[in-house]
């Protein structure tokens, strides 16, 4: 601890920024972390409760780190991809059912595995969504 206090301010800021970045993202895969995803989901659900006119859909796939770069090429910048245990989740906002199925089918071809869709708009809250995600992951 004392050695940290001896570091220059710039070095401390750099260390803190790296620690924060690693909390938000999975550095190995350059996708969001589970903890960041859960916090982001909480915020999005609050927005949904207030406005009710946004469309939120979640895709759950078995985690295959070799395909992440290719998958990211097929997502919009507004889509959020995160590692969630032994799977990854993709939060699609303002994507209706047709669009969600289209993205799901495209990713299934890339990954060679079936994905699962969770319609967040019919869920009660974040606990229910997380329980649904974990149930889908158990299928793998």
N, C-alpha and C positions, 0 to 999 in steps of 0.2 A: 504494500500500500504506500509506504513512504517513497518508494522509487517512482511511483506514478506522480506524486506531488512534486518531484524534482524535475519532471519533464517540462519542456517549454509549452506554453499555452497552445501553440499551433499543433503540436504533436498530440496533446490531450484531445483537442477538437477532432483531429483526424481519427483517433482511436474511438471516440464516442460516435462519430459518424459511421464508422465501419460496424460497430456493435449494433447501432440502430438499423443500418441497412440489412444486417444479418437477421434481425428480428422480423423485418418486413418481408424479406426475400430469402429464398433458399439459394445461397450463393452458388452451389454446385450446378443448379439447373436454371438459374435466372428466371424463376417464377415465384409467385408469392407464397409465403409460408401459411401454414394452417392457422396460426394465431392471428395473422393479419386478415386472412379470409373471414374468420369468424367475426372479427370486429367490423369489417367492411359489410358483411351480411347484416349485422345488427343495424347499421346505419341505413342500409338500403330498405330493410323492412320497416323502419321508422318512416322513411320517405313514402313507401308504399301505403302505410296506414294513413298517412296524411292526405295523399293525393289520389290514391286508388286507381289512377289511370295509367300507371306505368306497368309494363309487362316484364316480369322477371322469370327466367327459366334457368335451371341448373342442370348441367350435364355431368355425369360421373363415369369415369373410365378407369380401368385397371392402369396402374402407373407403369409406363414404359419410357424410361429416361432417354432411350435412343431416338425416340420420335418427337421429343419436345420441340426441337427447332422447326421441324416440318409442320407440326400442329400449329405453332405460333404464326406461321406464314398464312394460315387459313382462317385466322381469327381477326376480328376488328380490333382496333386499338382500344375501344371502349369495353371489350370483353375482358374479364378477369380470369386468369388461370392460376391455380394454386395447387400445391402438393397437399394431400390430405391422407395421412397414414400411407397405406400401400396403394392408394389411388390418386387420381387428380381430378379436380373439379373445375368446371368452367362456368362462370356466371355470365349469362347473356342478358343484357337489359334491352328493353324495347324490341324484343324479338317475339313474335307470336308463335303459336304452335307449329305452323307450317315452316317458318324459318328455323325453329329449333330442330325439327325433324331433318331438315335439309343439312344443317350443320352436323348433327349427330351422324347421319348417313355418310357424309364426307369424311368425318373423323374415324368412323368404323372401318372405312376402306383403307385409310392410312395406317391405322393401328392393327387391323386384322382381328379385332375383338369387338364384341357388342358393348354399347354404352347404355346408360340409364338416364332417363329424363325425370327431373323433379320439378313440377309446376309450383313454384314458390307462392304464387298468388292465391293458392287455395289453402295454404298452411296458416296455422294459428300464430306461430312465433318462431323465434330462432331455435329454441329447444326442439321443437317439432321437426324443423328442417334438418338440424344436426342429427337427430335420431334417424330420420329417413335416409340421410347420407350414409350413416354407419350401417344401417340395415342393407343398403345397396352394396356397400363395400364387402360385407360378409358373404355376399353371393360369389365373390371372386375367390 
